[in-house]
Every structure is written in structure tokens, then in C-alpha cells.
Amino acid sequence: MCDRSYPKKLAFQYLEDLKNEFERVNGSQIETAARPYAFIKFDTFIQKTKKLYLDTRTQRNLAKLNDELYEVHQIMTRNVQEVLGVGEKLDQVSEMSSRLTSDTRIYADKAKDLNRQALIRKYAPVAIVIGVVLMLFWIKNKIW
């Protein structure tokens, strides 16, 4: 359809222009076409557009290529910004994970202390009573 040296973006833009114009002009008649050359009138538009795209150095074609490049540049910039944002989020997640790990250790230590205090509160009165009873038995045996 075109030379190998012709810019691919411009070739695709040419086809895109043809497609858009064809759909705009003949979109409703496509399904009802009964003869092979029903859209032969569209050939004039194809020829005019072909002349516009022949010289790749025309201002119009260069502008289209620059627009395409600008769009690609914008997409790439957005992608790089998203990657940087993900990196920052990963740093935040890592920091939060470290904090959570240290808080978990503190919680575990406090849980052990609370368990120890609960055991002391539960068994201390019993131990004191048994200790007093044993001391009384010992004193009674010493005195008698």
C-alpha cells in the first residue's frame, strides 16, 4: 500500500481518516449494500486524502505525527509517574510493616506480663493461706 520508508503512524492515520469519513458518510447504508461497487462515490475522497498523505513532509502530516508523538509522550510520562507512585507506596507499606512488627513485639511482651500478673492475682491468696497454715503447723510442732 505504501513504501517501507513511509512512517507507519502516518499510514495508520490515513486509514483511520478513511474509516472515519466512510462511517460518517455511508455508515447507515453499509448493511443495505446490494451491489459490489455501491460506494464508488467514496473513491473521490480516497484520492483527495491520498494526495494529502503522499508527501510525508507536509505541515499537516508532520503535525499529525507530532500529535501522535505527544500522545505517546503523555502516556509514557503518566506511566513513569504511576511507577514512581507505586514505589513510594511500597516504601510506605514497608515502613508500616516495620512499625507493625515492632508493635507486635511490644504487644507480646505486655501480654506475657499481664498473664503473669493474672496468675499472681489468682494464686497469691491461696499460696499465702497455705504458707500461713504451714507456718502455724511448724510453730505448733516446735512449741509442743
LINKASUL-V505048 format. One record per residue. N is the residue number from 1. RES is the residue in one letter. PHI is phi in degrees with one decimal (NA if undefined). NEAR is the number of other C-alpha atoms within 12 Angstrom. Layout:
BEGIN
((N & RES & PHI & NEAR) (N & RES & PHI & NEAR))
END
This chain:
BEGIN
((1 & M & NA & 12) (2 & C & -150.4 & 17) (3 & D & -67.5 & 12) (4 & R & -64.1 & 8) (5 & S & -79.3 & 12) (6 & Y & -69.1 & 20) (7 & P & -60.8 & 22) (8 & K & -62.4 & 19) (9 & K & -60.4 & 23) (10 & L & -69.1 & 33) (11 & A & -63.9 & 27) (12 & F & -67.7 & 20) (13 & Q & -64.7 & 27) (14 & Y & -59.5 & 32) (15 & L & -63.7 & 20) (16 & E & -64.9 & 16) (17 & D & -61.9 & 22) (18 & L & -61.7 & 25) (19 & K & -61.3 & 19) (20 & N & -62.3 & 16) (21 & E & -66.6 & 19) (22 & F & -63.2 & 23) (23 & E & -65.8 & 17) (24 & R & -67.2 & 14) (25 & V & -81.8 & 16) (26 & N & -115.4 & 20) (27 & G & -54.1 & 15) (28 & S & -78.5 & 11) (29 & Q & -97.3 & 15) (30 & I & -61.7 & 17) (31 & E & -69.1 & 11) (32 & T & -97.1 & 12) (33 & A & -66.2 & 14) (34 & A & -110.6 & 10) (35 & R & -116.0 & 11) (36 & P & -61.5 & 9) (37 & Y & -109.6 & 11) (38 & A & -67.2 & 15) (39 & F & -112.4 & 21) (40 & I & -63.0 & 15) (41 & K & -63.4 & 13) (42 & F & -70.0 & 20) (43 & D & -59.8 & 16) (44 & T & -62.6 & 15) (45 & F & -64.6 & 21) (46 & I & -59.9 & 23) (47 & Q & -65.9 & 16) (48 & K & -62.1 & 15) (49 & T & -67.7 & 25) (50 & K & -61.2 & 23) (51 & K & -63.4 & 16) (52 & L & -64.9 & 23) (53 & Y & -94.1 & 32) (54 & L & -62.6 & 21) (55 & D & -91.7 & 20) (56 & T & -73.4 & 26) (57 & R & -96.1 & 17) (58 & T & -67.8 & 15) (59 & Q & -58.8 & 13) (60 & R & -62.8 & 20) (61 & N & -69.5 & 27) (62 & L & -64.1 & 21) (63 & A & -63.7 & 18) (64 & K & -64.8 & 26) (65 & L & -63.9 & 26) (66 & N & -64.3 & 17) (67 & D & -62.2 & 17) (68 & E & -61.7 & 20) (69 & L & -62.9 & 16) (70 & Y & -63.3 & 15) (71 & E & -62.2 & 14) (72 & V & -63.1 & 15) (73 & H & -61.4 & 14) (74 & Q & -63.0 & 14) (75 & I & -63.4 & 14) (76 & M & -64.6 & 14) (77 & T & -62.1 & 14) (78 & R & -62.3 & 14) (79 & N & -63.4 & 14) (80 & V & -64.2 & 14) (81 & Q & -63.5 & 14) (82 & E & -65.6 & 14) (83 & V & -64.1 & 14) (84 & L & -64.9 & 14) (85 & G & -63.9 & 14) (86 & V & -65.1 & 14) (87 & G & -62.0 & 14) (88 & E & -64.8 & 14) (89 & K & -64.6 & 14) (90 & L & -64.6 & 14) (91 & D & -62.9 & 14) (92 & Q & -63.9 & 14) (93 & V & -64.1 & 14) (94 & S & -62.7 & 14) (95 & E & -64.0 & 14) (96 & M & -63.8 & 15) (97 & S & -64.1 & 14) (98 & S & -63.5 & 14) (99 & R & -61.9 & 14) (100 & L & -63.7 & 14) (101 & T & -63.0 & 14) (102 & S & -67.4 & 14) (103 & D & -64.8 & 14) (104 & T & -65.5 & 15) (105 & R & -63.3 & 14) (106 & I & -61.7 & 14) (107 & Y & -61.3 & 14) (108 & A & -62.7 & 14) (109 & D & -63.8 & 14) (110 & K & -66.5 & 14) (111 & A & -64.1 & 14) (112 & K & -63.4 & 14) (113 & D & -61.5 & 14) (114 & L & -64.4 & 14) (115 & N & -62.7 & 14) (116 & R & -62.6 & 15) (117 & Q & -64.0 & 14) (118 & A & -65.0 & 13) (119 & L & -63.2 & 15) (120 & I & -63.1 & 15) (121 & R & -64.6 & 14) (122 & K & -76.6 & 13) (123 & Y & -103.5 & 15) (124 & A & -62.1 & 15) (125 & P & -62.0 & 13) (126 & V & -65.2 & 14) (127 & A & -65.0 & 16) (128 & I & -66.5 & 15) (129 & V & -63.0 & 13) (130 & I & -62.7 & 14) (131 & G & -63.1 & 15) (132 & V & -65.6 & 14) (133 & V & -62.3 & 14) (134 & L & -63.2 & 14) (135 & M & -66.6 & 15) (136 & L & -64.4 & 14) (137 & F & -61.1 & 14) (138 & W & -67.9 & 13) (139 & I & -64.9 & 12) (140 & K & -62.7 & 11) (141 & N & -69.7 & 10) (142 & K & -73.8 & 9) (143 & I & -74.2 & 8) (144 & W & -95.6 & 7))
END
